[in-house]
Amino acid sequence: MRIYIFTIITFLLSTQAINSQEVRSDNFIAFGANYGIDVPFGDMADRYGRNFHAGISIDLFRKKLNGIISLEGSILFGDNVKEDVLSPLRLTNGSILGSDGAYVDVFLRQRGTYLGIMVDKIIISNKSNKYSGLSIGGGLGIMQHNIRLNIDSNNAPQFDGDYQKGYDRNTLGLALKQKIGFINIGKTKSVNYEIALTITEGFTKSTRGLDFDTMIKNNNSRIDILIGLDFKWMIPLSIQGREEEEYFY
């Protein structure tokens, strides 16, 4: 529900920015909001299933590049965790006992972030609009992901505070990102969007000194791969490249 509300608000804000000025002949800065779905591969697939992502960006459209330079950030979230970090604590029926002898309700969830810079270039333009068409892109960033313990009980002191870090498998590292998609820089400020297939490769390692379920430190290098489908809407904030006047919204 929150995602739908966010999408509606973004659309309403974009419609307020409409006027007759065409942006295709000018550079401009935009606020971007994106949402999509990812499928994991490599080491990522051993730990998680499908996840979703949502993010924001600051996008600079450059007409000489015929493309966009972006500073972007997104969060990853999902409820399909394959690696059971709590297996040593489980009874034969799969439950976990709390301090009062009752069962503890613990649910494992995927969480993560991506921060980076991306350059997208339109390589095949529409005949009617030079600044709209098939695009490719490449970027560099930082990937982080972890297992979150959602606890719906008050009888689980073994997971309080920093104790959760012993189970969360927090992982961090540099990442490469590639895109192929479609960019539309429209005649008016209200119709600027990107639909893209993305591939992200994270070269990551655990940041924790000890995993409580195995009682050893994991020093293994990982290759975490996400292949996703992403939609981004861009709302121009200003027009650049004019000597006499500048528009702000």
URLIN-V259527 format. One record per residue. N is the residue number from 1. SS is DSSP state (helix for helix, strand for strand, loop for the rest). D_FIRST is the distance of its C-alpha to the first C-alpha in Angstrom with 1 decimal. Layout:
# URLIN-V259527
N | SS | D_FIRST
N | SS | D_FIRST
This chain:
# URLIN-V259527
1 | loop | 0.0
2 | helix | 3.8
3 | helix | 5.4
4 | helix | 5.2
5 | helix | 6.3
6 | helix | 8.7
7 | helix | 10.0
8 | helix | 10.8
9 | helix | 12.5
10 | helix | 14.3
11 | helix | 15.6
12 | helix | 16.9
13 | helix | 18.6
14 | helix | 20.2
15 | helix | 21.6
16 | helix | 23.3
17 | loop | 25.3
18 | loop | 26.9
19 | loop | 30.7
20 | loop | 33.6
21 | loop | 34.4
22 | loop | 34.1
23 | loop | 33.0
24 | loop | 34.4
25 | loop | 37.7
26 | loop | 36.5
27 | strand | 34.8
28 | strand | 31.6
29 | strand | 29.1
30 | strand | 25.4
31 | strand | 22.1
32 | strand | 20.0
33 | strand | 16.3
34 | strand | 15.7
35 | strand | 13.5
36 | strand | 15.1
37 | strand | 16.3
38 | strand | 19.6
39 | strand | 22.3
40 | strand | 24.8
41 | strand | 28.5
42 | strand | 31.5
43 | helix | 31.3
44 | helix | 27.5
45 | helix | 27.5
46 | helix | 29.7
47 | helix | 27.1
48 | strand | 23.6
49 | loop | 22.1
50 | loop | 19.4
51 | strand | 16.9
52 | strand | 14.3
53 | strand | 14.9
54 | strand | 13.6
55 | strand | 16.2
56 | strand | 18.2
57 | strand | 21.8
58 | strand | 24.8
59 | strand | 26.5
60 | strand | 30.1
61 | strand | 31.3
62 | strand | 35.0
63 | loop | 37.0
64 | loop | 39.9
65 | loop | 37.6
66 | loop | 35.8
67 | strand | 32.7
68 | strand | 30.3
69 | strand | 30.7
70 | strand | 27.5
71 | strand | 26.7
72 | strand | 23.4
73 | strand | 21.3
74 | strand | 18.4
75 | strand | 16.8
76 | strand | 16.9
77 | strand | 15.0
78 | strand | 15.6
79 | loop | 16.6
80 | loop | 19.8
81 | strand | 22.7
82 | loop | 26.1
83 | loop | 28.4
84 | loop | 29.0
85 | loop | 30.1
86 | loop | 30.7
87 | helix | 33.1
88 | helix | 36.2
89 | helix | 34.7
90 | loop | 33.8
91 | loop | 36.1
92 | loop | 37.3
93 | loop | 34.5
94 | loop | 31.9
95 | loop | 31.1
96 | strand | 31.7
97 | strand | 33.8
98 | loop | 33.2
99 | loop | 35.8
100 | loop | 36.4
101 | loop | 36.9
102 | loop | 33.6
103 | strand | 31.0
104 | strand | 28.4
105 | loop | 24.7
106 | strand | 23.9
107 | strand | 21.2
108 | strand | 21.6
109 | strand | 18.8
110 | strand | 19.3
111 | strand | 18.7
112 | strand | 20.5
113 | strand | 21.1
114 | strand | 23.0
115 | strand | 25.0
116 | strand | 27.4
117 | strand | 29.2
118 | strand | 29.1
119 | strand | 31.5
120 | strand | 30.6
121 | strand | 33.5
122 | strand | 33.7
123 | strand | 36.5
124 | strand | 36.7
125 | strand | 36.1
126 | loop | 35.6
127 | loop | 38.8
128 | loop | 37.4
129 | loop | 35.4
130 | loop | 36.9
131 | loop | 33.7
132 | strand | 31.5
133 | strand | 31.8
134 | strand | 31.8
135 | strand | 31.3
136 | strand | 31.9
137 | strand | 31.0
138 | strand | 31.9
139 | strand | 30.9
140 | strand | 31.5
141 | strand | 29.3
142 | strand | 28.6
143 | strand | 26.5
144 | strand | 25.5
145 | strand | 23.9
146 | strand | 24.1
147 | strand | 23.4
148 | strand | 21.5
149 | strand | 22.6
150 | strand | 20.1
151 | strand | 22.5
152 | loop | 21.8
153 | loop | 25.5
154 | loop | 28.0
155 | loop | 30.9
156 | loop | 30.4
157 | helix | 32.6
158 | helix | 33.1
159 | helix | 29.7
160 | loop | 29.9
161 | helix | 29.8
162 | helix | 31.4
163 | helix | 32.1
164 | helix | 28.7
165 | helix | 29.9
166 | helix | 32.5
167 | loop | 29.9
168 | loop | 27.2
169 | loop | 29.1
170 | loop | 28.1
171 | strand | 29.2
172 | strand | 29.9
173 | strand | 31.8
174 | strand | 32.4
175 | strand | 30.6
176 | strand | 31.4
177 | strand | 29.0
178 | strand | 29.8
179 | strand | 28.1
180 | strand | 29.1
181 | strand | 27.1
182 | strand | 27.2
183 | strand | 27.1
184 | strand | 27.3
185 | strand | 28.7
186 | loop | 28.9
187 | loop | 31.5
188 | loop | 29.3
189 | loop | 27.0
190 | loop | 23.9
191 | loop | 24.1
192 | strand | 24.2
193 | strand | 22.2
194 | strand | 22.8
195 | strand | 22.0
196 | strand | 23.7
197 | strand | 24.6
198 | strand | 25.0
199 | strand | 27.2
200 | strand | 27.2
201 | strand | 30.1
202 | strand | 30.1
203 | strand | 33.5
204 | strand | 32.6
205 | strand | 34.2
206 | strand | 33.3
207 | loop | 33.5
208 | loop | 34.3
209 | loop | 37.9
210 | loop | 37.6
211 | strand | 35.4
212 | loop | 35.9
213 | loop | 35.6
214 | loop | 38.3
215 | loop | 40.2
216 | strand | 40.8
217 | loop | 39.6
218 | loop | 37.9
219 | loop | 39.6
220 | loop | 38.6
221 | loop | 37.4
222 | strand | 34.3
223 | strand | 33.1
224 | strand | 29.3
225 | strand | 28.2
226 | strand | 24.8
227 | strand | 24.7
228 | strand | 21.5
229 | strand | 20.1
230 | strand | 18.7
231 | strand | 17.7
232 | strand | 18.4
233 | strand | 18.6
234 | strand | 21.4
235 | strand | 22.1
236 | strand | 25.9
237 | strand | 27.0
238 | strand | 30.8
239 | strand | 33.5
240 | strand | 36.2
241 | loop | 39.7
242 | loop | 41.2
243 | loop | 44.2
244 | loop | 44.3
245 | loop | 40.7
246 | loop | 37.2
247 | loop | 34.0
248 | strand | 31.2
249 | loop | 27.8
